């Protein structure tokens, strides 16, 4: 089940992000403690609560058997900040549902596209859901998806 995140979800929200980065994003951090520490530095319960409560963004959680197993977070400007799942549910379609919930939450705002910066690990995931490399940007991990109206 996908639902809007609530302040009480902050700890589980944070756990999903941190666990996913540590266990699923090895292609990106390559086990380098310095890279991992820098990446995880702002992934705190306090920050997750702020992100969830931010009126200029929308946060979602995926629940399975009463546990939060995935999250997504998108700004009302159409920038997807976060989309992570726990390793135990990777490949079950939960990430796609979280992505869809985030996209749908901003499509009525008159935006022309949704954008994000992907990890190497998630590049194929986003391409599968219609995201394309932003050729105008130098960083090849910048993606956008036009909004069809």
C-alpha positions, -999 to 999 in steps of 0.1 A, spaced: 0 0 0 13 35 -9 2 64 12 13 100 21 41 100 46 34 114 81 57 128 107 54 96 127 70 78 98 103 97 100 124 69 117 112 42 92 116 67 63 152 73 73 159 36 78 147 28 43 170 55 28 201 45 48 196 8 43 190 11 6 221 33 1 243 10 22 231 -23 8 218 -15 -28 240 13 -40 274 -4 -40 280 6 -76 280 42 -64 299 41 -31 320 10 -39 323 4 -1 343 36 3 336 47 39 343 84 31 318 84 2 292 65 22 296 88 53 292 119 32 261 105 14 245 95 47 254 126 66 220 144 61 200 112 62 188 116 98 155 111 114 152 148 121 158 157 85 135 131 73 108 145 95 114 180 81 113 166 45 80 149 52 65 180 68 78 204 41 48 221 24 67 225 -8 71 188 -13 52 155 -12 65 124 6 51 88 3 57 55 19 51 20 8 39 -5 34 40 -42 34 27 -63 62 25 -31 84 61 -22 78 75 7 57 96 -8 30 99 21 5 98 59 3 96 87 -23 99 125 -20 93 151 -47 93 188 -47 63 207 -60 87 220 -86 89 185 -101 123 176 -87 124 140 -74 147 141 -44 143 105 -31 130 71 -42 143 41 -23 132 7 -13 145 -19 12 166 -47 -3 139 -73 7 114 -57 -17 137 -48 -46 122 -60 -79 86 -63 -66 73 -32 -83 71 -11 -52 97 14 -64 76 19 -95 45 25 -75 63 50 -53 77 68 -83 42 70 -98 27 84 -66 53 111 -66 48 119 -102 10 120 -99 12 143 -69 27 171 -91 14 165 -126 -16 189 -121 7 218 -112 14 228 -148 49 214 -149 65 205 -182 87 177 -168 99 159 -137 137 158 -131 161 140 -109 197 131 -104 201 93 -105 226 71 -89 245 47 -112 226 19 -94 191 34 -103 199 45 -138 182 16 -155 152 19 -131 145 55 -142 151 47 -178 125 19 -176 100 44 -164 105 68 -192 132 91 -179 158 103 -204 193 117 -200 192 155 -200 216 161 -229 220 198 -220 236 190 -187 272 178 -184 264 152 -157 252 121 -174 231 111 -144 207 140 -147 174 128 -161 140 142 -169 106 129 -180 82 150 -199 47 152 -185 21 141 -209 -11 162 -207 
